[in-house]
Amino acid sequence: MTHQHDILVIGSGAAGLTAALALAETRKVVVLAKGSLTGGSTAWAQGGIAAVLDAGDTFDNHVRDTMIAGAGLNDRETVEFVIERAPASIDRLSELGVPFNRESDHLHLTREGGHSHRRIVHVDDATGWAVQEALLNAAQANPNITLLPGRSCIDFITGRNAEKFSGGGRVWGAYALNEETGRVERHVARATVLAAGGAGRCYLFSTAPRGATGDGIAMAWRAGARVSNMEMMQFHPTCLYNLEVKNFLITEAVRGEGGRLINPRTKKRFMEFYDPERMELAPRDVVARAIDAEIKRFGLDYVHLDISHMPPEFVREHFPTIDEKLSGLGIDMTTQPIPVVPAQHYTCGGVVVDLDARTDLPGLWAAGECTESGLHGANRLASNSLLECFVFGEAAARDILDRWDTLEEPPAIREWDDTLVTDSDEEVVIKQNWTEIRRFMWNYVGIVRTTKRLERAQNRIAMLKQEVEDYYGAFRVTTDLIELRNLLQAAELIVKSALKRHESRGLHFTLDYPETDPVAKDTVLVP
């Protein structure tokens, strides 16, 4: 069950496919995807991609907005590196056939919270799906790219797994479960690109897809890579509140185009009490905390997001996907407010990478939401996420190709040993533990934190860790078991990071340390 490749890419979203397409110009690439090829977060991105394309805008403006949103924790060199490459990324996507909205001969630019200018290129309110489709079509048409869905990666293959043992930490690919056959395969490569997405499903309420269980972050940590700023978990202010439909995001652009946040009990706009200057266009951490405060203060289940004061044709033209979804639920957003609550939305921390997308581990590059590149800092600015995927996917590919002649051939790798395990007869354990993690993470490690709550979460993680390790050691792996193991590891990293930060900054707000330190420092964890 050994598969030999030039380059292995883990993840079929924007970062992974961008890297694969650039690498495939000269090399053979295999892309592994857990579940379906479109199951990642890219397809869920409604808003768009931030880029300086307007005559009145500048790179300096975009850099400043990103640094302000990131509460000074961003790395300025990284911010400039990404933003200066944004227009070229938009050009490449247009060439791939992404049908961005236009006004006459120009791209239509919308505005979102935290941005000082209109600079969001979009495809209606379903940009991510259009990008995913274009990248996937290009990858499927490329003879140098092999796409393998239904592969759940378990752990990286390192020198420890070689027939001739090495403790050097060099990555040679990954062990992956073939979900169809139930067998574990060895995917061996000279270079590996990690683009496995975030860890949003650690939380009870999340806009992330089902598979966002922190797999890549947990795998990299276990292999010896540092992670940074895992406490910076972004909560999107406006997720649809509906008991039948879970995790449906109401894009930031609804507020960008005039949407107002209303307390359903007082019938008043409440952002004037929290951020009177920026109101609904304040950064996400500010708006999420404001909504959380209103809900707790008034005992509400949700607040209202209202854009019904705008012309109906304007609303339907700008937000056709949302309008169609809400209409099916009996809500007419052109005449009625939308009930919304905050929900986990984006993992700002992750595996430490440099400007070449290199991790600490030789042979392993990483891009996208599983990384901490220095772009987002303490809070991601709206529509900077897809942009990071394109820029760092390209950076990883460029560095691998530049260094190709120095990358050694992989050694002989031991096969996966499952001779001492049996099929599980207690799947209920996985479901129970999964539910427990997500619930205590929401209650104890959510939008507003305290040391006592974090310590409670830490105690529960310690108890569950032994239980999950015993279970993992006794039974054959399944996707559910792989995800549970990674989910718990990601939760531990989030809590450990949150306990280390003795200040409130950006997305990390703790009642025990409400002040912001004068000097911003990353929370770096070393395995």
KOLDRENSE-914876 format. One record per residue (C-alpha): residue number from 1; residue in one letter; x, y, z. Coordinates in steps of 0.02 Angstrom, whole numbers, plus 50000, padded with zeros to 5 digits. Layout:
<sites>
  drenmar  bake      X      Y      Z
      NUM     a      X      Y      Z
...
</sites>
This chain:
<sites>
  drenmar  bake      X      Y      Z
        1     m  50000  50000  50000
        2     t  50146  50118  49966
        3     h  50117  50260  49842
        4     q  50271  50355  49782
        5     h  50252  50536  49725
        6     d  50360  50684  49681
        7     i  50256  50798  49793
        8     l  50112  50765  49912
        9     v  49981  50901  49945
       10     i  49862  50874  50092
       11     g  49701  50971  50063
       12     s  49601  51016  49907
       13     g  49549  51193  49950
       14     a  49618  51359  49888
       15     a  49792  51339  49966
       16     g  49818  51158  49917
       17     l  49757  51174  49737
       18     t  49852  51337  49710
       19     a  50012  51249  49764
       20     a  49972  51094  49660
       21     l  49940  51194  49500
       22     a  50104  51289  49517
       23     l  50203  51131  49557
       24     a  50123  51033  49415
       25     e  50208  51142  49286
       26     t  50360  51029  49304
       27     r  50322  50895  49435
       28     k  50198  50755  49472
       29     v  50083  50800  49616
       30     v  49955  50701  49715
       31     v  49820  50792  49815
       32     l  49737  50701  49960
       33     a  49567  50760  50022
       34     k  49470  50700  50173
       35     g  49295  50660  50110
       36     s  49250  50750  49949
       37     l  49363  50864  49848
       38     t  49247  51012  49886
       39     g  49224  50975  50072
       40     g  49344  51108  50139
       41     s  49315  51287  50194
       42     t  49353  51370  50027
       43     a  49183  51331  49952
       44     w  49099  51409  50105
       45     a  49180  51581  50086
       46     q  49039  51700  50041
       47     g  49120  51871  50052
       48     g  49265  51882  49931
       49     i  49450  51921  49913
       50     a  49532  52082  49974
       51     a  49646  52170  49849
       52     v  49698  52350  49813
       53     l  49618  52381  49644
       54     d  49531  52549  49666
       55     a  49616  52710  49608
       56     g  49590  52792  49778
       57     d  49661  52645  49877
       58     t  49842  52600  49917
       59     f  49943  52452  49981
       60     d  49983  52558  50135
       61     n  49796  52576  50171
       62     h  49768  52388  50160
       63     v  49921  52355  50268
       64     r  49861  52479  50399
       65     d  49685  52404  50403
       66     t  49758  52229  50422
       67     m  49874  52285  50564
       68     i  49733  52376  50654
       69     a  49617  52226  50644
       70     g  49760  52113  50701
       71     a  49786  52222  50856
       72     g  49971  52244  50816
       73     l  50013  52058  50830
       74     n  50038  52042  50641
       75     d  50211  52029  50564
       76     r  50224  52184  50455
       77     e  50342  52102  50330
       78     t  50217  51961  50303
       79     v  50071  52083  50287
       80     e  50162  52182  50152
       81     f  50219  52022  50065
       82     v  50039  51958  50049
       83     i  49951  52123  50008
       84     e  50074  52172  49871
       85     r  50040  52005  49785
       86     a  49850  52019  49794
       87     p  49816  52100  49624
       88     a  49921  51966  49535
       89     s  49821  51831  49625
       90     i  49657  51907  49562
       91     d  49728  51911  49385
       92     r  49773  51725  49395
       93     l  49600  51680  49458
       94     s  49519  51780  49319
       95     e  49626  51685  49193
       96     l  49564  51522  49271
       97     g  49386  51579  49236
       98     v  49324  51644  49404
       99     p  49178  51756  49350
      100     f  49205  51903  49468
      101     n  49064  52031  49472
      102     r  49097  52181  49360
      103     e  49029  52355  49332
      104     s  49057  52399  49148
      105     d  49243  52363  49121
      106     h  49294  52363  49304
      107     l  49285  52234  49443
      108     h  49145  52272  49566
      109     l  49220  52306  49737
      110     t  49120  52290  49897
      111     r  49171  52341  50073
      112     e  49176  52241  50234
      113     g  49207  52275  50418
      114     g  49380  52342  50460
      115     h  49417  52400  50282
      116     s  49440  52586  50249
      117     h  49403  52567  50062
      118     r  49302  52460  49943
      119     r  49424  52323  49896
      120     i  49330  52157  49902
      121     v  49316  52069  49734
      122     h  49176  51942  49735
      123     v  49061  51827  49638
      124     d  48892  51881  49708
      125     d  48893  51809  49885
      126     a  48967  51641  49838
      127     t  49147  51685  49795
      128     g  49224  51533  49880
      129     w  49121  51411  49778
      130     a  49169  51496  49614
      131     v  49354  51493  49663
      132     q  49345  51311  49719
      133     e  49262  51261  49556
      134     a  49389  51353  49447
      135     l  49540  51282  49538
      136     l  49467  51107  49539
      137     n  49427  51112  49353
      138     a  49605  51167  49317
      139     a  49678  51030  49428
      140     q  49568  50895  49351
      141     a  49624  50948  49178
      142     n  49809  50942  49224
      143     p  49893  50776  49181
      144     n  50026  50803  49316
      145     i  49897  50812  49457
      146     t  49814  50660  49536
      147     l  49665  50700  49648
      148     l  49624  50569  49781
      149     p  49468  50605  49885
      150     g  49416  50496  50031
      151     r  49587  50498  50114
      152     s  49598  50543  50299
      153     c  49777  50582  50346
      154     i  49830  50507  50513
      155     d  50009  50562  50542
      156     f  50160  50624  50445
      157     i  50288  50496  50391
      158     t  50456  50549  50463
      159     g  50626  50471  50485
      160     r  50553  50379  50635
      161     n  50448  50277  50515
      162     a  50592  50232  50400
      163     e  50652  50052  50394
      164     k  50821  50127  50444
      165     f  50767  50235  50592
      166     s  50810  50421  50597
      167     g  50762  50546  50732
      168     g  50796  50696  50621
      169     g  50614  50745  50596
      170     r  50621  50752  50405
      171     v  50446  50731  50332
      172     w  50426  50603  50192
      173     g  50237  50609  50165
      174     a  50092  50542  50267
      175     y  49997  50388  50321
      176     a  49817  50405  50260
      177     l  49661  50301  50286
      178     n  49573  50252  50125
      179     e  49394  50282  50181
      180     e  49324  50162  50051
      181     t  49436  50011  50085
      182     g  49472  50043  50269
      183     r  49658  50013  50236
      184     v  49798  50133  50285
      185     e  49906  50188  50138
      186     r  50083  50258  50136
      187     h  50097  50413  50028
      188     v  50283  50447  50013
      189     a  50355  50604  49932
      190     r  50512  50711  49923
      191     a  50409  50864  49975
      192     t  50244  50882  50068
      193     v  50128  51034  50070
      194     l  50006  51044  50215
      195     a  49844  51138  50174
      196     a  49721  51048  50286
      197     g  49619  51195  50351
      198     g  49573  51253  50526
      199     a  49506  51186  50691
      200     g  49334  51268  50698
      201     r  49241  51110  50745
      202     c  49319  51117  50918
      203     y  49170  51230  50953
      204     l  48985  51192  50971
      205     f  48933  51333  50854
      206     s  49042  51356  50701
      207     t  49027  51411  50520
      208     a  49166  51289  50474
      209     p  49129  51131  50375
      210     r  49112  50963  50463
      211     g  49293  50914  50426
      212     a  49376  51066  50507
      213     t  49445  50964  50652
      214     g  49622  51034  50661
      215     d  49699  50882  50575
      216     g  49848  50971  50497
      217     i  49889  51072  50653
      218     a  49881  50917  50764
      219     m  49985  50812  50643
      220     a  50119  50945  50629
      221     w  50125  50966  50819
      222     r  50144  50779  50846
      223     a  50285  50776  50717
      224     g  50379  50915  50809
      225     a  50327  51080  50729
      226     r  50293  51236  50831
      227     v  50120  51315  50833
      228     s  50081  51497  50870
      229     n  49935  51605  50929
      230     m  49809  51463  50941
      231     e  49709  51565  51067
      232     m  49663  51685  50926
      233     m  49504  51598  50871
      234     q  49392  51711  50769
      235     f  49205  51714  50800
      236     h  49102  51780  50654
      237     p  48973  51901  50722
      238     t  48830  51847  50610
      239     c  48784  51664  50590
      240     l  48601  51627  50552
      241     y  48503  51578  50708
      242     n  48389  51437  50654
      243     l  48351  51276  50746
      244     e  48336  51177  50584
      245     v  48486  51248  50487
      246     k  48656  51241  50569
      247     n  48811  51344  50527
      248     f  48742  51457  50389
      249     l  48848  51613  50379
      250     i  48776  51786  50342
      251     t  48921  51871  50256
      252     e  49009  52024  50323
      253     a  48962  52112  50160
      254     v  48780  52127  50219
      255     r  48844  52251  50350
      256     g  48964  52323  50222
      257     e  48817  52366  50110
      258     g  48715  52449  50248
      259     g  48650  52310  50362
      260     r  48611  52365  50540
      261     l  48621  52267  50702
      262     i  48462  52285  50805
      263     n  48417  52227  50980
      264     p  48251  52136  50949
      265     r  48186  52187  51121
      266     t  48230  52373  51121
      267     k  48217  52388  50930
      268     k  48373  52499  50935
      269     r  48540  52490  50845
      270     f  48661  52442  50982
      271     m  48834  52461  50902
      272     e  48830  52647  50948
      273     f  48855  52592  51130
      274     y  49010  52487  51088
      275     d  49097  52572  50941
      276     p  49005  52733  50895
      277     e  49130  52783  50760
      278     r  49137  52623  50659
      279     m  48967  52552  50711
      280     e  48928  52392  50613
      281     l  49090  52409  50514
      282     a  49201  52381  50666
      283     p  49317  52229  50658
      284     r  49241  52060  50692
      285     d  49306  52039  50870
      286     v  49225  52204  50922
      287     v  49058  52162  50839
      288     a  49056  51983  50905
      289     r  49087  52041  51085
      290     a  48952  52175  51066
      291     i  48824  52046  51008
      292     d  48878  51925  51146
      293     a  48857  52065  51275
      294     e  48683  52112  51210
      295     i  48626  51930  51211
      296     k  48688  51904  51390
      297     r  48627  52071  51457
      298     f  48450  52055  51388
      299     g  48434  51864  51396
      300     l  48412  51851  51207
      301     d  48431  51700  51095
      302     y  48490  51809  50950
      303     v  48499  51987  50883
      304     h  48433  52055  50718
      305     l  48533  52100  50563
      306     d  48423  52213  50458
      307     i  48453  52271  50279
      308     s  48269  52290  50236
      309     h  48287  52480  50224
      310     m  48385  52456  50061
      311     p  48292  52433  49894
      312     p  48234  52251  49871
      313     e  48317  52234  49700
      314     f  48483  52296  49775
      315     v  48475  52164  49912
      316     r  48430  52021  49795
      317     e  48562  52071  49668
      318     h  48702  52079  49798
      319     f  48652  51929  49903
      320     p  48561  51801  49794
      321     t  48626  51647  49886
      322     i  48578  51713  50057
      323     d  48409  51776  49993
      324     e  48368  51607  49918
      325     k  48419  51514  50077
      326     l  48319  51629  50191
      327     s  48167  51626  50077
      328     g  48164  51438  50095
      329     l  48155  51463  50284
      330     g  48014  51589  50272
      331     i  48122  51744  50296
      332     d  48115  51884  50168
      333     m  48274  51985  50198
      334     t  48208  52127  50089
      335     t  48067  52159  50215
      336     q  48119  52068  50376
      337     p  48270  52065  50492
      338     i  48382  51911  50498
      339     p  48406  51826  50668
      340     v  48594  51804  50698
      341     v  48717  51745  50832
      342     p  48907  51740  50838
      343     a  48990  51574  50791
      344     q  49169  51513  50777
      345     h  49229  51560  50604
      346     y  49417  51557  50578
      347     t  49575  51488  50658
      348     c  49699  51632  50658
      349     g  49838  51532  50741
      350     g  49921  51374  50678
      351     v  50083  51296  50617
      352     v  50225  51423  50612
      353     v  50283  51459  50432
      354     d  50404  51584  50354
      355     l  50382  51684  50192
      356     d  50432  51530  50090
      357     a  50292  51432  50177
      358     r  50422  51323  50263
      359     t  50380  51244  50431
      360     d  50506  51192  50564
      361     l  50510  51017  50489
      362     p  50623  50985  50338
      363     g  50521  50925  50190
      364     l  50359  51005  50253
      365     w  50283  51166  50186
      366     a  50113  51233  50240
      367     a  49985  51363  50181
      368     g  49812  51426  50225
      369     e  49709  51415  50383
      370     c  49815  51280  50464
      371     t  49961  51403  50475
      372     e  50015  51556  50572
      373     s  50110  51659  50445
      374     g  50102  51827  50534
      375     l  49967  51896  50419
      376     h  49816  51895  50533
      377     g  49890  51933  50703
      378     a  49760  51938  50842
      379     n  49612  51950  50722
      380     r  49591  51915  50536
      381     l  49532  52060  50430
      382     a  49382  52011  50323
      383     s  49424  51931  50155
      384     n  49610  51914  50189
      385     s  49594  51725  50211
      386     l  49576  51667  50031
      387     l  49712  51791  49985
      388     e  49832  51708  50108
      389     c  49794  51539  50028
      390     f  49842  51598  49853
      391     v  50000  51691  49905
      392     f  50070  51556  50019
      393     g  50016  51414  49904
      394     e  50120  51498  49769
      395     a  50263  51530  49891
      396     a  50271  51347  49942
      397     a  50273  51290  49761
      398     r  50407  51415  49712
      399     d  50521  51365  49856
      400     i  50501  51179  49824
      401     l  50542  51198  49640
      402     d  50690  51312  49677
      403     r  50761  51184  49799
      404     w  50711  51028  49704
      405     d  50887  50969  49666
      406     t  50931  50974  49851
      407     l  50782  50867  49905
      408     e  50836  50687  49935
      409     e  50744  50531  49876
      410     p  50637  50456  50016
      411     p  50704  50306  50112
      412     a  50610  50141  50126
      413     i  50461  50169  50243
      414     r  50383  50043  50361
      415     e  50203  49994  50327
      416     w  50063  50040  50448
      417     d  50052  49911  50586
      418     d  49875  49866  50638
      419     t  49909  49687  50693
      420     l  49874  49723  50877
      421     v  49708  49816  50858
      422     t  49528  49763  50827
      423     d  49374  49844  50752
      424     s  49287  49959  50875
      425     d  49131  49898  50963
      426     e  49101  50063  51055
      427     e  49074  50201  50926
      428     v  48965  50291  51054
      429     v  49126  50338  51147
      430     i  49183  50442  50999
      431     k  49016  50532  50984
      432     q  49009  50567  51171
      433     n  49186  50636  51179
      434     w  49163  50741  51022
      435     t  49006  50822  51094
      436     e  49088  50851  51263
      437     i  49240  50938  51186
      438     r  49136  51055  51079
      439     r  49021  51101  51223
      440     f  49155  51143  51353
      441     m  49258  51236  51224
      442     w  49106  51345  51183
      443     n  49064  51377  51366
      444     y  49240  51397  51436
      445     v  49351  51451  51290
      446     g  49232  51560  51191
      447     i  49215  51745  51152
      448     v  49245  51804  51332
      449     r  49363  51702  51443
      450     t  49423  51689  51623
      451     t  49570  51594  51697
      452     k  49452  51485  51798
      453     r  49352  51435  51643
      454     l  49511  51397  51547
      455     e  49575  51288  51690
      456     r  49411  51194  51693
      457     a  49431  51159  51507
      458     q  49612  51105  51537
      459     n  49557  50981  51671
      460     r  49428  50902  51556
      461     i  49554  50889  51415
      462     a  49676  50798  51530
      463     m  49540  50671  51577
      464     l  49486  50644  51397
      465     k  49664  50630  51333
      466     q  49697  50464  51420
      467     e  49529  50397  51367
      468     v  49557  50441  51184
      469     e  49737  50375  51185
      470     d  49677  50208  51257
      471     y  49541  50199  51126
      472     y  49660  50246  50984
      473     g  49784  50114  51041
      474     a  49654  49975  51047
      475     f  49551  49996  50889
      476     r  49575  50014  50702
      477     v  49572  50193  50643
      478     t  49416  50268  50566
      479     t  49391  50445  50504
      480     d  49287  50482  50660
      481     l  49426  50419  50775
      482     i  49561  50515  50679
      483     e  49457  50674  50693
      484     l  49422  50650  50879
      485     r  49608  50628  50916
      486     n  49649  50786  50817
      487     l  49503  50886  50888
      488     l  49562  50851  51065
      489     q  49742  50896  51021
      490     a  49687  51060  50941
      491     a  49578  51101  51093
      492     e  49727  51071  51208
      493     l  49836  51189  51105
      494     i  49701  51325  51107
      495     v  49680  51314  51296
      496     k  49867  51305  51330
      497     s  49895  51460  51223
      498     a  49751  51555  51303
      499     l  49820  51522  51478
      500     k  49991  51587  51425
      501     r  49925  51757  51366
      502     h  49904  51872  51517
      503     e  49821  52015  51423
      504     s  49669  52049  51314
      505     r  49712  52076  51132
      506     g  49605  52055  50977
      507     l  49509  51893  50983
      508     h  49577  51843  51153
      509     f  49474  51935  51283
      510     t  49491  51882  51465
      511     l  49405  51963  51614
      512     d  49558  51926  51723
      513     y  49677  52026  51612
      514     p  49569  52158  51524
      515     e  49715  52274  51481
      516     t  49824  52261  51325
      517     d  50012  52248  51350
      518     p  50116  52387  51270
      519     v  50218  52261  51169
      520     a  50133  52128  51062
      521     k  50208  51953  51077
      522     d  50162  51791  50990
      523     t  50111  51643  51096
      524     v  50228  51509  51028
      525     l  50212  51329  51090
      526     v  50357  51209  51067
      527     p  50321  51019  51063
</sites>
